[in-house]
Amino acid sequence: MTRPSPPGVTLTDIGCGRPLVFLHGWSVDRSFFAGQEILAGEGFRVLAPDQPGHGHHPLGSTPASMAGLADALGDLLARTALDGAILVGWSMGATVALDHLARRGAKGIAGLVIVDMSPKVANAPDWPHGLAGGQDLAAALQAADRMEGNWPLYAPRIARAMFAAGEETSPRVAAATATIAAGDPAVMAAFWRSLVQADHRGTVARLPVPLLAVAGADSRLYRPAVAGWLAQTAPRGGSVTIAGAGHAPHLENPAAFNAAVAGFARSL
């Protein structure tokens, strides 16, 4: 079963059963969850929107910030009247989900899956679980200025960082590069600045729904210890590490990723 998108929203919405809402990462789009559409045949309703400013969803009047994207998510959840939904946030999508839960609560939401993401991207003296390269907030903000000034240079770098080492010349890196390069540099830089300033450690500690943290064993962006921190800090948390995957386990090992998400959803 395929449903039409609500006005003004680009949305994949297929299948019936418990809703799984897949939220893509920064600078990409919902097509990165094509490998999860198979779950629509396994008793789930699969939803994957293009978030504002990404893919085929224009930014419009949405602020280029995590709060702006979270408000757009809240509007989508209200318009689709979902009940018992699982939010599956990959990278920036996890920050969007956490912002929504922090400010709007968990109405209609039964669980959260965080995919290879830290609740605080920037490292700090009290926080070693940010970007694996050790960047602090000042360095992350400086990177935004450089990206805005030369987006074509950074698009392939961002794409390569998504995948485990050895994927540099693969077709999916080339496809990811093309998607990223199509983004508006000023909009992407604005989202990045908002993303790296977010701090949802407290949100995780007070999370009102069960959490599954999914790590890529070979992620070049975040260490697997981040998923352990999430699982230990959330009131009802667990974690799983996907072998043979980097920052995008849903693309690199979709069978293992889909099994983890489906198992978590069925456990609730």
ChimeraX attribute file (.defattr): number of C-alpha atoms within 10 A of each C-alpha:
attribute: neighborCount
match mode: 1-to-1
recipient: residues
	/A:1	9
	/A:2	12
	/A:3	11
	/A:4	11
	/A:5	13
	/A:6	11
	/A:7	7
	/A:8	11
	/A:9	17
	/A:10	21
	/A:11	20
	/A:12	21
	/A:13	22
	/A:14	21
	/A:15	20
	/A:16	16
	/A:17	15
	/A:18	20
	/A:19	25
	/A:20	28
	/A:21	25
	/A:22	25
	/A:23	29
	/A:24	26
	/A:25	23
	/A:26	20
	/A:27	27
	/A:28	23
	/A:29	24
	/A:30	21
	/A:31	16
	/A:32	19
	/A:33	21
	/A:34	13
	/A:35	16
	/A:36	21
	/A:37	19
	/A:38	16
	/A:39	19
	/A:40	21
	/A:41	14
	/A:42	12
	/A:43	15
	/A:44	21
	/A:45	22
	/A:46	26
	/A:47	24
	/A:48	24
	/A:49	25
	/A:50	22
	/A:51	29
	/A:52	23
	/A:53	23
	/A:54	25
	/A:55	20
	/A:56	16
	/A:57	16
	/A:58	15
	/A:59	17
	/A:60	10
	/A:61	8
	/A:62	14
	/A:63	17
	/A:64	21
	/A:65	19
	/A:66	26
	/A:67	21
	/A:68	20
	/A:69	25
	/A:70	23
	/A:71	20
	/A:72	19
	/A:73	21
	/A:74	18
	/A:75	12
	/A:76	16
	/A:77	17
	/A:78	13
	/A:79	10
	/A:80	11
	/A:81	10
	/A:82	18
	/A:83	14
	/A:84	17
	/A:85	25
	/A:86	26
	/A:87	24
	/A:88	26
	/A:89	24
	/A:90	26
	/A:91	25
	/A:92	27
	/A:93	24
	/A:94	25
	/A:95	29
	/A:96	29
	/A:97	27
	/A:98	28
	/A:99	23
	/A:100	21
	/A:101	22
	/A:102	18
	/A:103	13
	/A:104	12
	/A:105	15
	/A:106	17
	/A:107	14
	/A:108	15
	/A:109	21
	/A:110	19
	/A:111	22
	/A:112	29
	/A:113	27
	/A:114	27
	/A:115	30
	/A:116	28
	/A:117	30
	/A:118	27
	/A:119	25
	/A:120	21
	/A:121	29
	/A:122	26
	/A:123	21
	/A:124	14
	/A:125	6
	/A:126	6
	/A:127	12
	/A:128	18
	/A:129	22
	/A:130	23
	/A:131	21
	/A:132	17
	/A:133	12
	/A:134	17
	/A:135	17
	/A:136	18
	/A:137	18
	/A:138	12
	/A:139	13
	/A:140	20
	/A:141	20
	/A:142	11
	/A:143	17
	/A:144	20
	/A:145	17
	/A:146	13
	/A:147	18
	/A:148	17
	/A:149	14
	/A:150	11
	/A:151	22
	/A:152	17
	/A:153	12
	/A:154	18
	/A:155	21
	/A:156	20
	/A:157	14
	/A:158	17
	/A:159	22
	/A:160	23
	/A:161	18
	/A:162	23
	/A:163	26
	/A:164	21
	/A:165	14
	/A:166	8
	/A:167	16
	/A:168	17
	/A:169	9
	/A:170	11
	/A:171	10
	/A:172	17
	/A:173	20
	/A:174	16
	/A:175	13
	/A:176	21
	/A:177	21
	/A:178	16
	/A:179	20
	/A:180	25
	/A:181	20
	/A:182	15
	/A:183	18
	/A:184	16
	/A:185	21
	/A:186	16
	/A:187	18
	/A:188	23
	/A:189	23
	/A:190	19
	/A:191	22
	/A:192	23
	/A:193	21
	/A:194	15
	/A:195	24
	/A:196	25
	/A:197	16
	/A:198	19
	/A:199	17
	/A:200	17
	/A:201	18
	/A:202	12
	/A:203	17
	/A:204	24
	/A:205	16
	/A:206	15
	/A:207	22
	/A:208	19
	/A:209	19
	/A:210	20
	/A:211	26
	/A:212	24
	/A:213	27
	/A:214	30
	/A:215	29
	/A:216	30
	/A:217	20
	/A:218	21
	/A:219	23
	/A:220	20
	/A:221	23
	/A:222	25
	/A:223	24
	/A:224	24
	/A:225	14
	/A:226	23
	/A:227	27
	/A:228	18
	/A:229	19
	/A:230	25
	/A:231	22
	/A:232	15
	/A:233	19
	/A:234	22
	/A:235	16
	/A:236	18
	/A:237	22
	/A:238	20
	/A:239	21
	/A:240	20
	/A:241	22
	/A:242	24
	/A:243	15
	/A:244	15
	/A:245	25
	/A:246	27
	/A:247	27
	/A:248	26
	/A:249	29
	/A:250	24
	/A:251	19
	/A:252	22
	/A:253	17
	/A:254	19
	/A:255	15
	/A:256	17
	/A:257	26
	/A:258	18
	/A:259	12
	/A:260	18
	/A:261	23
	/A:262	17
	/A:263	11
	/A:264	18
	/A:265	22
	/A:266	10
	/A:267	7
	/A:268	11
